[in-house]
Amino acid sequence: MRMSRHARNAARRVRVPPGPVYEALREATPHDLDEAGNTRYTVIIYGERYRVIVARDDPHFIISFHPRRKG
């Protein structure tokens, strides 16, 4: 898998290395689709929830990664 610069920087800001992101994504089921048709996942890494968006045309490319609000 590969991560966009945006996704890598976002993961780095919350101190999550790429390995756990890839591992969590392997086990995840798709949550829904965004406006562009990209697959959105909600994964749990280190006990925190994160939203991961994967490219529609390249399922091995992570477009975006960001923390989800608690609740």
Residue pairs with C-beta under 8 A, 6 or more apart in sequence:
1 18
1 22
1 25
1 60
1 61
1 62
2 60
2 61
2 62
3 11
3 18
3 21
3 61
3 62
3 65
4 61
4 62
4 63
4 64
6 63
6 64
7 52
7 62
7 63
7 64
7 65
8 18
10 64
10 65
10 66
11 17
11 18
11 21
11 65
14 48
14 50
14 67
16 45
16 46
16 50
16 65
20 45
20 46
21 43
21 45
21 50
21 52
21 62
21 65
24 43
24 44
24 45
24 50
24 52
25 41
25 43
25 52
25 54
25 62
27 43
28 41
28 42
28 43
28 52
29 41
30 39
30 40
30 41
31 40
31 41
31 42
31 51
32 40
33 39
33 40
34 40
34 53
36 56
37 56
38 53
38 54
38 55
38 56
38 63
39 53
39 54
39 56
39 59
40 51
40 52
40 53
40 54
41 51
41 52
41 53
41 54
42 49
42 50
42 51
42 52
42 68
43 49
43 50
43 52
44 50
48 67
49 67
49 68
49 70
50 65
50 66
50 67
50 68
51 64
51 65
51 66
51 67
51 68
52 62
52 64
52 65
53 62
53 63
53 64
53 65
54 61
54 62
54 63
55 61
55 62
55 63
